[in-house]
């Protein structure tokens, strides 16, 4: 029986059509080595990316070599299969993260080196690397390929793509080299498209490819790339280019012309930390850059486009304004899904005009924008459409856009008043996903929602009560996502109404909500806060047995018994985030032992007695870890233990770990070389000698270092004028000048500590303590994927930081610099000169986008 299964299994793999399915099966580890080698070399092998292939091979090796006794020679023979992976096509974060892998460390170093070589010389094509390394660099494409995933590859350029895409046999390397140079010229001159046209006939077409993902590929020239996609993938329908802020709106129109079948485009970028309706802006200036190749609305209107785009995601695009929305209205005839969350430069009037022209719209995501009364009126107005199915006569708004909406997210939209929200809720009926986070929604508005198809609901931080929410749950038994965090009027169980602020009695028993949820719903994700207790959790049992993610915030009082009950009832949890809960070593141990597949763990501002014993158990699948104000005792020894327990981390956030020092940088970079996000706040003296070893984490995208050089021997307050980084406007700051010797280094923590690479040095000890003045410029150039950085001025060794130029920022989009002021301690009047503490004063934010630089100062710490 097993032999027949393997034969069928092998046939499926050799045909190339079921490889991605095969590697996901638990029986994949039983595939014989020789058969696996044959599959890898088979011309019809079909994979989405080299990363997926590499992961599958590493999984096979771990299951087979790791579970049996093999000689070193046999292990080497088995490990040689990894040499079939095309190293130049691996994402940087993946290659960097595998440098500690037993089977792949040498090849990971080689891959990382090749990636940086390609970025150092953009004119170098994959064929150049091929001649140097002797490895293949062709993208694996077959007649069965449906998706091409190149995301996370900063080495990908237009020249690289041209030489990496399969071509006809008569295209030799000499010709390829010529075409590469043409492509490089195209990157410099937008008008030189004809230089590449002669080479397009050489590229092979792959009709089955319908999706291309080039997200986080900051060096692609999209005008040239679209020409290549048009020829190689004539059936292309989905293009994902997330976190590529240089993808301009004009490029979108070029895509529509060249690839007429494209119906889904994702141009997501990071949402700005400055949501105008949520912060107090002190001042703001904009420095615009000359935009080359801009096309006016009139020109676009005179040349009608036959757009097929149905789904458009522009999340976080702060460079999109009302004029751009007017241009996008030319694509609105087919548009059914629009996401402009965090587009802070568009107004309510601009949004309403685009909605008015998008008559097929059924999904609208406008959270954290100026969406307000005008847009609400447009959604609720009558708009009869030919062919729209007849609705029951009792439904008054059956011809409005709002009635047909299946997804509506207006979280954080402060411009939506109570009256507008009431009208909007009265008109919506077909919603499957509703987000009203941080709006003025109340019981009256929620009770006016008569829909019965909801699957996702987010009413976090609102004044909705349990009575109205119970009625909604009763009408919507299909709920799968339920977010009610920070709803202070919500009570989930009987007998706790007295602790909720001025909650009027509605004839509502607190047990009803949990009863309705448990009787009708099967939740997969939830966020709770006020009202959650062990009693209500027990009542929720049937509803939360399939939970994958849970967040418990302020107001939830689970305690140790409640958390143990949670782990018992919800064995499928993959993400657990706890805020302000009482925890212990026993709870963390239960989490690790009970949730074998946990990927996200957050313990934030929790009470209780944690010790280093909590993190000595292995969590090999953990990807994201947040320990905020729960491990003040953490030392470098504990950090080493953590690196050995959580070997797969890509995101790390630590705060309040006051015993860490500059050696912690080396521990972090050696233990987790594949980190893409590092947040350190109030962590002792981590940056007291500057930033050096962290540069060994090659793929950093998000870095926050705040109050990480705090161990001051003596402080001298000096007021200085900030360098050009913060000019205009003038920005006076305090910085700390340290006296005394540097603290002594701790003993080595690793059994074998690798030497710091030569490119990780750069801290001049004569410059004083703290982060280097040129750190932002240096970080932008040495971390090719870096998009966000947050620092504190009190950690700067010269009182400020230099700002990168527009061209020298590389992928960097957002810089946040917080300013503190020294406040005298009011409890010590005799020794007030020695009793000062740093408190937040204001934050300056620099945001680059495709149009220019925006400099904003806000009162809040963001």
N, C-alpha and C positions, 0 to 999 in steps of 0.2 A: 504493500500500500504506500509506504513511504517512498519507494523507488518510483512508482507511477507519479506520485506528487512531484518529486524532484524533476522528472522528465518534463512534465507539463510546465513546471516552474521555469525550467531552463529554456524551454521553447518560447515562453512569454518574454523572458529577458532577452534572448537572442533576437527576437523580432523587434526589440527595441521599443515596443509600444507600452509595456507595463513596468518599465524599470522603476519609475517613481513610486508605483504601487508596491512593487516587490520589496524595495528596501524598507518600506514602512511595516512590513509583516515581521512578526516575531520569529518566523521560521527562516528569515534571511540568513541568519548566522549558520544554518546547516548547509548552505551552498558550498560544495567542494571548492577548494582553492583553484584547481585547474579550470573548472567551469567558470569561476569568477574572473580569472585572467582572460578567458575566451570572450566573456561578455564585454570586458573593458575594451578589448581590441576590435570588437565587432563594429563594422561600419554603420550599422543601424542603431547603435547605442544612443538612446535619447534621454537627455537630462536637461533640467531647466538651467543649471549652472554648474560650474566646476566645484563650487562650495558643496552642493548637494552630493556630488559624486565623492568628494573627499570625506564628507561626514559619513557616508555609507561605508566606505572602505575602513575608516577608523573604527566604526562600530563593529564591523566584521572582525577586525584584528583584535579588538578588545575582548570580544566574546570567545574567540577561538584560541589565540595565543595566551590570553590572560587566564584561561580556565584549564589549561593543560600544561604538562611539562614538556618544554621544547629546549633543544640545545640552542646555543647562541647562533649557530649557523642556520638552523631551521627558522629561527625568529627573523634573522636578516633576510632569508629568502622570502618569507611571507611579507615582510615589510617592504620589499622591493616593489610590490604592486602599487605603492603610493607614488612611485616615480612616473606612473602613467597620468597623474594629475597635471594639468597645465597650470603651472604655478603663477604665470603672469596674468591669469584671469581670475585669481582669487581676490575677494574683498580684503582690503587692508586690515580691517578689524579682525577678520577670521584668521588671516595668516599670522598676524601679530599675537593673537591669543593662543595659537598652537605652538608657540616657541617653548613651552614647558611640556608638551606632549611627548611621551616616551618614544612613540613611533615616528613622529612627524617633526621633531624639533629642528633637525638639520635642514630639512626641506622648507620648513616655515621661515627659518632665517634667510634661506636663499630666495624664497618668494618675496619676503619683505624687502630685501636688498634690491631685487629686480624692480619692484614697484617704485621704490624711491629713485632708482636710476632712470626709469621712464619719466618720472615727474621732473627730475632735474634737467632732462633734455627732452622737451616736448616734441622735438622734431624726430626723435628716435622712434621708429615704428616697431611693431612686434617682430618683424623680420630681422631688424637689427639685433634685437635681444636674442632671437633664434640663432643667429650666427655666433653670438657670444656664448650663450649657455647651452646650445645644442638641443634645445627643447622645442616642442611644438607650441604654437601660440594661436592656433585657429580655434574660433568658436565652434563648439560641437553643434552642428545643424544637420538634421536628417529630414526625410519626407514626412516624418511623424511629429516633428517638433512643433509645439503649439505656443510655448512661452520661452522667451530669452531673458534671463535675469543677469544683469551686469551691475546691480546695485552695490554701492559701497566701494567702487573701484576708482580711486582718484587718478589712476594711471591711464584710464580710458580717455583718449582724445579722438578727434575726427580722423587723424592720421592712423592711429592705432586701429580704429574700426575698419578703415578701408583695407588695411593689410590683414586683419583678423577674420573678416568675413570670407567665406568660401567663394572662390572664383573659378572660371573656366580654366582648363588645363593649359591653354596656350599663353597664359599670363605668367611670365617668368619673373624672377626676383628683381631683375634690372628694371623691368617695366613697373613693377610694384614700387620700387624705390622712387621712380619718377612721379608716380601718382601720389605717393606720400608727400612729396615736396609740394605738389600742387595743392593738396589738402591743407598743408601748413600755410601756404599763401592765402588760401580761402579763409583761414582763421583770422588773418590779419586784415583782409579787405572783404567786406561783405559783398561787394559788387563783383567779385571774381568767381562767381559760381560756375562760369563756363569752363574753368580750368579742370573741374572735376567731371564734367558731363561726358567727356570722351572716354572716361574709364568705367562709367556705369554699365555699359553693355557687357563688360567682362564679369560682373558679379552675377552669381547664380540666384535665382528666385526660389523662395521657399513658401509655397502657397499656404501651408498649414499654420504658419506663425501668425497668431492673432494678438499677442501681447508682448510688449517690450518694456522692461523695467530698467531705467538708467538713473534711479534715485541715488542721491549722494555721489554723483559723478561730476565734481565741480569743474573739470577741465574740458568737458565736451563743448564744442561749438555747435549749437543745435541747428543752425541754418544748414551747415554741412551734413550733420547727422541725419536730418530729415531727408535730404537727397538720397542718402544711402539706404535708409529705411524704405523709402518709396520704391526703390529698385529691388532690394533683397526681400522685402516683406510686403508684397502687394495686397495682402489681405489683412493688414494691420488694423486692429480695431481698438486696442487699449494701449495708451502710452502713459507710463508713470515716470515722472521726472521730479519727484519730491526733493525738497531741500537743495534745489538748484536755483538760487535767487537770480541768476543771470539769464534765466529763461524769460524773455520779454513777451509782452502781449502781442507785439507784431509777429513774433515767432509762432505764436498760436495760430494766427491767421495764415501764415505760410504753411503750417502743418495741415490746416483744413484744405488748402488748395492742392497740395502735393499728395496727401493721403486721404482721399474723399471718404473712405470707409471708416475712418476713426470715429468712434462714438463715445469714448471715455478718455478723459485727460485729467491727470492728477498732478497739480503744481504746488502742492503743500509746502509751506515753509514754517519756521518757528513762529508761534504767536508772540507778538510783542509783550514784554513784561509791563508795558505802559498801556493800560486800558483807560482812556480818558475819563470814563464815567466812574472809575474806581480809585483814582489817585488824585492828589492835589498838585497840579502842575505849577511850579514857581516861574519857570521861563522855558521857552522853546524856540529854537532857531533851525532853519533848513538851508542847507547848502546844496543846490541842485547842480548836477553835472550835465553837460551837453549830451543830448540823446541823439545818437546817429541812427538814421534809417527810420525815424518815426513816421507813422502814416496817420493822416488826419481822418476824422470820422466821415467827412465829405467824400474823400477819395475812396474809402472803403464802401460807402453807400452807393457810389457810382459804379462799382464793380461787384455786383451781387455774388454772394458765396452760397454754394449748395452745401450747407453744413449738415452733417449727420450726427453732430455731438449731442448726446442725450445726458451725459453726466460730466460735470465740470467742477473740479475741486480747486479752489483758490485760497484755502485756509492759510491765514497768517500773512497774506500778501499785502503788506502795508504800503506798497508802491501803487496799488490799485486805487484810483479815485473815481469821482463821478463821471469824468470824461471817458475813462476806460470802461466803466459800466455802460455808457452810451454806445461805445464801439461793440461791446459784447452783446448788446441787444440785437446786433445783426446776425448773431448765431442763435437767437432765442427761439426761432421757429420750431426747432427740434428739442430744445432743452427741457428735460424733465427733472433733473437733479442738480441743485446748485448749492455749493458750500463756500461761503465767504466768511466763515468764522474768524474773528480777530482781524478783519480788514478794517483797520481803524481810521483810514483816510476817506472812507465813503460815508455819505450822509443818508439820513432817512429818505430824503427826496430822491436821491440817486438810486437807492434800493427800490423804492416804490415804482420808479419809471421802468426799471428792468423787469420787475415782477409783472407789471402791467402788460408787457410784450411777450411774456413767457407763458403762453396759454396752455401748454402741456405740462406745466410744473406740477410735480407730485411730492417732491422732497425739497425742503428749504432749511438750510443750516446757517443761521445768522447770529449765533451767540457772540457776545462781546463786541457788538457793533452799535451803530446809532439807530438801528431798527426801532421804529416807533409808530406814532399815530398814523402818518401818511401811508406807510407800508401796510398797516393793519386795515385801513380803509380799502386799499386796493384788493387785498386778499378777500375781504368780506363782501365786496361789491358783486353784483350779478354779472356773469360773463357767460351767456349761453353759447354752447358749442354744437355744431352740427354733428350728429352721430353719437353724442354723449347719451348713455343709457338713461332711460326714464327712472326717476326716483319717486318714492312714495310721496303723496301729496302733503303728508303731515310734516315733511322735512322742508322747512322754509328756505334753506340756503343751498339747495341742491345744485344750483348753477354757478356757485361761487368757487373761486380757486381754493379757498379755505376748506370747503366741504370735501374736495377731492384730495387734499393733502394727506399723504401717508406718513410723512416725517416732518416734524416742526421742532426746531431747536432755537429758542430765543433766550437761552440762559445768559444772565448778566446784562441784559438789555434794559438799562434803567430808564430809557425814554418811553417805554410802554407803560402808560398810566393805568389805573384801575378800570376806568371805563373802557378803554381800548382792549384790555385783556379780557374783560367780561364779554365784549362783543366777539372777540376772536374765539373764545372757548365756546360760545353759543353757535358759531358757524362750523366748527370742525366736527367731523363725524367719522372719517375713515382712518384716523391716525393710528399708526402702529408704533411710532416712536415719538415721545413728547418730552422735551426738556424745558422746564420753567425755573431752573436754578437761579437763585438770587433775583427773582422778580417780585412784583407786588401781588402775586396771586394769593387769593384768600379762599375761604370756604365757598363763598357765593359764586366766584368765578369757576372754581373747580366743579361745583355742582351743576353748572350749566354745560359742562362737557357731557355729551350724550353718547359718545362713541363706545363701541364694544370690541374693538380689535387691537387694543394696546398690547404691545409686547415689551416695550421699554419705557420706563417712567423715571424722570429725575425731577424732584421737587425740593432738592436740598436747599437749606437756608431760606425757607419761606415760612409763612405764618399759617400754613394749612393744618387743620386739626385731624385727629384720628377719626372723627365721625364722618366727615366728608370723604376722607381717604378710604374708609371702609365701603362706602357706597360705590366708589369708583372701582375698587377691587372686585366687588360683587358683580359689576357689569363687564369686567374684563378678566376672564379666567385664564387668558393666555399669557399673562405677564411672565417675563423671563428675567428682566433687569429691573431692580427696584431700589432707587436711591432716595433716602429720606434723612440723610445726615444733616445735623444742625437745625432740625425743625423743632423749635422749643415748645410748641403747643401740642406736640404729638405725644400721646401716651398709648403704649401697646398693652398695658395690662391694668387690671383693676386695683384700685387702692393707692395709686400714685398721683392722682390728680392734684393733690394738695401741694406738691412740690413744683408744679408747673405754674408759671406766672399768670395770674388772673384769667384762668381758663374757665369760660362760662360752661354751665352744664347743659348738654344737648340731649339728655336721655340716652347717653352712649356709654356702654360698658367697655372698658379698655380691652377686654378679652375678645371683642368682636373682630377687631382688625386682624389679630394673629389667627383667629379661628377661620376667617374668610381666606386669608392667605394660605393656610395649611390645607383647607378643603378644596381650593380651586386652582392654586398656582403651583408651578414647578420652577423655582428660580434657579438661574445660572450665575447671576451676579447680584450683589446687594451691598448697600452702604447704609448703616444704621448709626444712630446717635442717641438723642434723648428718648427715653422710654424703653430701651433694650435692657432686659434683665435675664437671669437664668430661667425665671418662670416663663417669660414671654418666649424665650428661645426654645424652651421645651414644647410650648404650644405650636411653635413654627415648624417643628420637626419634619413633617411630610413635605413642606414647601421648600426646605433648604437641603434636602438630601443630595441633590445634584449640583449644589453650589460649586463653582469653580473659583470665584473671587469674592472676597468679603473685606469690607473696611468698617471698623468700629471707631466712632469718633467721640467727641466730648458729649457727656450725658449718658452714654452707655455704661452700665455698671454690671459687667459680667462676673468679675471676680474669678478666683481660681476654679471654682466649681463650674461656672458658666463657660469658661474657656475650655475646660476638659470636656464638657458636654458638647460644645461646638465641634471639637476635633472628633468626637465619637459619632456625631450625627452627620458630619460633612467630610467623609473620607476622600472625596475627589478634589478638595481644595488645592489650587495651584498658586493662589496669591492671597496672602493674609497681611493686612495692615492694621495695627492697633494704635490708637491715640488715647492717652490719658486713662489707661487701664492698669489694674493691679496685676503684675506678672511676677514670676519667680523662675528659678532654674528648672524646676519641675515642669512648668508650662512650656518653656522653650524646648526642653528635652522631649516632651510629648509631641510638640509640633514637628520636630525632626523625625521622630520615630513613626508617627502616625501618617504624615503627609510625605510619602516617598517621592512624589513628583512636584514638590513645591518649587516654584520658580521665582516668586517675589515674596520677600519678608520685610515688613516694616514695623519697627517698635519705636514709637515716637512719644516722648514726654510721659512715659509710663512710670508708675510707682512700683515699689517692691524691691526685693533684694536679688539682683542678678550678680553673678560672678563669672569668672573665666570658664567655669565648668559648663556654662550654657552653650559654648560654641566649640566644644571639643569633639562633638559628634559630626560625622560626615554629612554634608549636603551637596552632593555632586551635581545636582540639577539646578541649584539656585543661581539665578541670573542677576537679580537685583536685590541689594541689601541696604536698608536704611536703619541706622542706629542713632537716634537723635535724643540726646540728654538721658540716655539710659545706661551708659557705660563710662562714667567719669573715671573709673579705676583703670581703664584700658592702658596697657603699656605696650612697648614694642614687642615684648615676648608674647603678649596676648594677640597682637596683630599678626605675628608669625603663625600662631595657632589657627587664626581665622583664615589665613591664606591656604593652609593645608586642609581645612575643613570645607571651604567653599571654593573649589578649584575652577569653577566655570563663570565667575562673576564678570559682568560687563558694565554694571553700574554700582557705584559705591557712594554712600552718603554717611558721614560721621560728624557728629557735633557734640561738644562738651567733653571731648576726650583730652583732658588737660595735661596728661602725662606723656603725650607723644612729643617727639622732637624731630630734628632734621633727618635723622636716620630712618624715620618712618617712610620718607619718600622712597628710599631704596627698597624697603620691605614691600611697599605697595606695588612698585613697578616690576619687581622681580616675581612677586607672588601672583599678580594679575596683569600680565603684559597686554592683554586684550581689552582692557577697560576703555569704554567710550565716554563714560561720564564719571567725574570725580567731584564730590562736594565735601569740603572740609571746613567746619566752622567752629571757632573757639577750641581748636585742637592744639593747645600748648605752643610749642616752638617749631612746628613743622616747617615753616618758611623763614625762620630766624636767620638762616644763612643763605637765603635765596632759594630759587627753584632750579634744581639740576637733574636729579635722578628721575623725576616724573617724566622727563622727556623720553625715557625709555618705553613709556606707554605710547606707541606710535600712532594710535588711531583715536586719540581724544577728540570728542566733538563738543563736550560741554564741561567747562571747568569752573569751579567756584572755590576760591581760597579766601576766607574771611576770618579775621582775628586769629591768624595762625602763627603769629610771631609775638606772643604776649608777654614772655618772661623778661620784663624790663628791670634792669638793675637800678637805673636812675633815669628819670624823664625830664627833658627840658622842652618846654612848650615854645614853639617858634611859629610865627605867622608868616606865610610866604605866599607869593603869587604863583598860581599853578602854571605849568608850561602850556604850550600851544594846544595840547590835548583838550583842555577845557576852556578854550578861548575862541569865539565868544560863547557865553558871556563871562565876565570875570568871576572867578570862583576861588575864594580864599579858604585855605585849609589849615588845620593843625597837623603837624607830624611830630613823631617822637624821635628824639636823638638819644641813642643809647651810649652809655659809658661802661667800661669794665670789660673783662675778658669774656670770650665766647664760652658757653657751657661745654664741659667735657663730653666727649662722645660715649655712648653706652657700649658695652661689650657686643661683639658680633653675635647675631641671633641665629643665623642659618648655620647648618652643619658645614655647608660650602657656600660662601657668598661670592657670586660671580663678580668679576671686576667691572666697574662702571665703564661703559663704552666711551670712546674718546669724544663723541659728539654730545655727550651729556654734561660735560664740564662747561664752565663759562661763568662761574661766580667768582668775582674778585674779592677776596677776604678783606682787602684794604678799603672797600667801599662802605663798610659798616653792615649792620644787621638789617635783614628784611629783604623784600622782593626787589629785584633789580629794576632800575628805571626803564630799561628797554625791554622789559619782560613781555609786554603785549605784542610789540613788533616781532620779537624773537619767537614767541609762541605761535603767532600767525604763520610764520614762515617754516617752522619746524613741525608743526602739526597740520598737515594738509587738510584734515577733515574738521578742524576747529571752527565752530560756528558761534559759540556763546562763551563768554568769560565774565566772571564777577570777582571783584577785588575790593579791599578796603584800603583807604589811604593811610590808615595808621600802621599798615604792614609794609609800606614802601620805605626803602632805606634812604631815599632822597626826597621824600615828601610828595612825590607825584610820579606819573608814568607818561612815557612818550606815546603818541598816537600814531598808528600806521596810516600811510597814505591810502587813497582809494584803491590803487593798483596793488599796493603792498599788503593789503589786508587778506588777500587770498580768499579763503572761504568764510572768514570772520564776518558775522552780521551784526552781533550785539555785544556791546561792552557795558557793564554796569560797575560803577565805582561809588561805594558808599563813603560818606564823610562822617566822622564822629567828632563830637566836641567833648572837652574835658569838663566834668561836672564835679564840684566839690561835694564830698560826703557831708551831709548835714548833721551827722552824729558826733563828729569830732571837731569842736571849734578851736581847740588849742593847737592841734597839729594838722590844720587843714591843708597845708602845703604838701604834706605827705599822704593825704587821703583824697585822692582823685580817682574817678572812674570814667571810662569812655561810654558815652551814650550817643545814639544815632541822631544826626542832625538832618541830613538830606542825601539824596542819591542822584548822581548824574548818569544819564544813559546816552550812549551813542549807538545809533541804528543806521546801518548801511543797507540800501536796497538798489534795485536796478536804475534808480533815478538820482540818487544822491545820498547825502548824510544828514540825519536829523539829530540834533543835540537837545536833550530835555533834562531839566532839573525838577525833581519831585520831592515832596516832604517825606514821603514814606520810604521805608527800607524795602526795596524790591530786588 
